Structure formats: structure tokens, C-alpha cells
Amino acid sequence: MEIYRLSEILGKFHDISVLKHHIVEKNYFETDEIFKYEILNMLKNEEIKLEKKLLPIAFWIFAEKPYDFVNRLEKYWYLNECKFSKYY
């Protein structure tokens, strides 16, 4: 479940990044610098909020060493195969 939450938050980060790119690089709002600044500031604040949600989840998910993580997944895979092998 936490991986899905992490995925959603990272997706929002990506959306903000793309939007900021279009605002800055594509020169949207070139005639209204104040409005452009306000939007970029609002997006930065949203990134900060997302980061506060993201970091605890990421630390929890990636707390395991890679070797231990792979071993755990292999055990899940094996248990899943055993569970369904009786039906085949």
C-alpha cells in the first residue's frame, strides 16, 4: 500500500516539474512576470508539502538493504508459487 502512495506522490512531483518547465522554458506568462512568479511560488510550496509526505514513506520502503529486500521478495514469490501450484 505504501508503494502506491509513494508512486502517487512521485507522479504529482513529476506533474509539477513538467508544469514548471513549461512556465519557465516555454515562456508562458511572459507578459505577466508577477503572475508567473506567484504560480512558481505556489508550485514550490506544493513540492514542499509533497516532500514532507514522501520522505517518511520512502525511508520506510527503502530502509532494507538491497540484498535483504531481494531475499524477502524471493520468499514471497516462492510462497505465491506454492500456493497456486496445487491448482495447476
Protein Blocks (a to p, Z undefined) as FASTA:
>chain_A
ZZmmmmmmmmmmmmmmmmmmmmmmnopaklmmmlmmmmmmmmmmmmmmmmmmmmmmmmmm
mmpcfklmmmmmmmmmmmmmmmmmmmZZ
